[in-house]
């Protein structure tokens, strides 16, 4: 049996989604699922970056902040 945790943030930039599954052979079972919503400010930063409006320093800071949010969600 394998237990795996998956993290993602979709194009809507609504939050970090987390799923934990257990897999063995042909069987896969969802153990847990939750979405951790982004704050309004974080969502605005993500969408700004997606539109190409963020400079290098802003992107670097956003990358670090998102990494911390993903780690916390995990």
Secondary structure, DSSP 8 states (H G I E B T S, - for coil): -EEEEEEE--TT--EEEEEEEEEETTEEEEEEEEEEE--HHHHHHHHHHHTT---HHHHHHHHHHHHHHHHHH-
